[in-house]
């Protein structure tokens, strides 16, 4: 059973304006990402580099309900939404920094907490 740190789940559902995701769905996304990462680090090209030794610290989710940014990105992609870090060099991010008024929503992370800012009207 998932714990009480479900701010990412609530932020995503708030952004989408519906209960589209559950803790189980996000955990499954995290598990799939963890599996893909483990397959990559166990590939013959990484053999002997000690990468797999640190794998447990790379988890994309935990039982308390914390999810990585990768889990959130995949979840939003199901709705054809792209998560673009505001501080990136992506042209959309640069435009958003210059005028946030053109954006419909922001998914924010501060002090280990996720929340959504949405445009109304």
N, C-alpha and C positions, 0 to 999 in steps of 0.2 A: 504494500500500500504506500502511496506517495504521501509525503509530509506536507508541511504548511508553507513552504517557500514557493508559492505558485504565481509570483508576480509576472513572470514571463508568459505563462499561460493566460493569465487575465489580461495582460497588455495586448497580446495577439488577438484574443477574442474581442477586446474593446475596439481595437483597430478595425476589425472586420465587422463589428456590430452584430455579433451572433456567437452562439456557443458551438463554434465549428471544430474546436480542438478540445481534447481531454488530456489529462496527465498521461494516460496510457498511450495515446497517439504520439505525444511528444517524446515519451520514453522510447517508443518503438523507433522513431526517427533517430534518436540518440544512439540506440543500440545498433541500428544499421550503419550509422556513421562510424561508430567504434569498430564494428566488424570490418568495414572498408579500410579504416586506418590500420588496423592490425594486419590485414592482408597485405597492405603496402609495405609495412615495416618488416614483415616476415619474408618479403620477396627476395630472390637470390641477389638482387643488386644491393641490398642493405645488409647482407650477411657479414658478420664479423665487425659491424660498426657499433654494436652495443645499443642500438636504437630501441629494441624491444624491451630492454631492461627498465626503461622509464615509462612504459606504456600506461601503467595504472594511473599515473597523474594526468593523462590526456583525456579522461572520460568526458563525453559530451552531455552527460546527465548524471544525476545522483538521486537516491531515494527520497531526499528531502524536497525535491522539486526544482532544483537548480538545473538550468539548461544552458548549453553553450550558444554562442552567437550563430554557430553553424546550424544548430537545430532550428533556431528561429528563422534563419535564412531559408532553409529547406521548407519549413511549414508555410512561409509566405509565398514561396514559389508555386505551391499548389493552387494559389489564386492569381497566378501571373503577376505577383508583386515582387519587386526587387528591393532588397535592403541595401542601401548605399550609405556607407559611413560618411557622415557630414564632413569629417576632416580629411577625406581622401582627395586624390587629384582627379577623380571622375568629373567630367564636365558638368554633370547634373548636380554634384555636390558643390562645385564652385559657384554655379548659378544660385543654388539654394542659400549659400552663405551670403551672397550679395543681396538676395531678396527672398526671405522665407515666406512671403505672402503668396508666392506661386505654388506652394506645396499644400497637399491635402492633409498630411499627417506626418508625425514624427514618432518613432519608437525610441525612447530615451533610456539610458542606463546611468544611474548615479548612485554611489554608495551601495553597490551590490543590489540595486533594486531597479526593476524594469517598470516603465509606465508609458502611456500613450498620450500624445497631444494631437488633437484632431481639429480640423477647421470646420466651423459651422457656418451655414448660410452661403 
